[in-house]
Every structure is written in C-alpha cells, then in structure tokens.
Amino acid sequence: MRRTSKLFIALVTLGAAAIALLASSPAFAQGVDPAIADRDKWLGLGAALAIGLSALGGGIGQGHAAAAALEGISRNPQASGKIFTPMIVGLALIESLVIYGLLIAFQLSGKIG
C-alpha cells in the first residue's frame, strides 16, 4: 500500500512536470528568421561533427599508439624506459588535437542564436 502511494505520487508529479514543459514552449515561442534558423542548424551540425570526429580520431590514434608501445615493451622489456616517454609525449600530442576540436566546437556553438 505504501509503495503504491509513493509510485502514484511520483507519476502525478512527473505528469504535471511534463504538462508544464509541453505547455510552456508554445507560450514563449517567437518568430525566427528562416535564414538565421538555417544558419544555426548548420553551425550546430558543424560543432557536433568537430567534437565527434576529433574524439573518434583521437581515441583510435591513442589506441593504436598504446597498442604499439605495449607490443614493443612485451617484445623487449629492457626497452620499456626508451618506449614509455615517447609514447606519453605522443599521447599528449594526440590529445591536444582533440582539445582543438573541442575549442572549434565551442566557437561554433557560441555563434548560434
């Protein structure tokens, strides 16, 4: 009985919040110039592609770099000191390219609106 009443209260609250959310959007909507809306659409897509592709490429690149370094260390454990430092530098450079993609995405999303 107690669990059912808690569930009922949660559903009523969630339903009221959904109704308020759906009713407020048309109430505060304002007309937008179609050219600006089209430009904003492409800016949003560009921002999403900038961060998505840079994160995908960075992840793949870091995976290959780490795999190659670990394979080299497993073949010759004495060379681990000579392999480890360049691997870390390479991973940092790969990550910097991902951060550049993030900055581009922030700049493009700042132009929306």
N, C-alpha and C positions, 0 to 999 in steps of 0.2 A: 504494500500500500504506500509506504513512504517513498520507495524508489519510483513508483509510478507517478506520484505527485511531483517529484523533482524533475522527471522527464517531461511531464506536461508543462511545467513552468519554463523549462529550457526551450521547449518547442514554441511556446507562446511568445517568449522573448525574442527568439530567433525570427519568428514570423513577423513580429512588429518591426524589428530592425530591417528586415528585407523590404517590407512595405514602405518604410520611411526612406530607404535608399532608392527604391524604384520611383517613388513619387517626387523626390527632390530633384532628380536630374532634369526632367522636362520643365520644372518650375523655374530653374535658374539658367536654362539654356538660352543662348543668344546667337544671333546670326553670325556666321563666319564667312569671310570672302572665300569663294571656291579656290582661287589661286593660292591663298595662304594655306588653306587646308591641304591642297595637293602638295605644296612645298613641305609642309610639316610631316606629311606622310612619308615622303622620300627621305627627309632628314632622320626620322625615326628608324626607317629601314637601314639607312647608312650607319647609324650609331649601333644598331643591333648587329649588323654584319661586321663592323670594325672590331667590336669586342669579341664576338663569337668566333670569327676566323682567326684572330690573333691568339685567343686562348686555345683553340683547337691546334693551330700550328705550333704554339709553344709547348703544349702538352705532348704532342707527337715528337717534337725535337728533343725535349728533355728526356723522354722515354728512350729514344734511340741513343742519346749521349750516355745516359746512365747504364744502359744495357751494354754498350760497347766498353765502357770503363770497367764494369764488373766482369765482363768476359776477359778483358786484358789482365785484370788482377787475378782472376781464377787460373789463368794460364801461367802467370808468372807472379806469384805472391811477393817476391822480393821487390818488384817494381811498383808496389802499391803507393809508396810515397811520391814517386815520379808521375803517377797517373792521377792521384787524388786531387792535387792542387789545380792542374789544368782543367780537370772535369768541373770543379767548383766554379772556376772562372767562366768556363763555357756555359754552365747552367745559369750563372748570373747574367751573362750577356743575352741568353735566350729569354730570360725573364724580363729584361729591360725592353725587349721588343714587345712583349705582352703589355707592359705598362704604357708604352707609346700608343698601342691600340686603345687602351683604356682612356688615355688623355684625349685621343681623337673622338672617341665616343662621347666623352663629357662635353667637348666643344660642340659637337653636332647636336647633342640634346639640349644644350644651352641656347641654341638658336631657334628651338621650337617655341611657337607661341607668340 
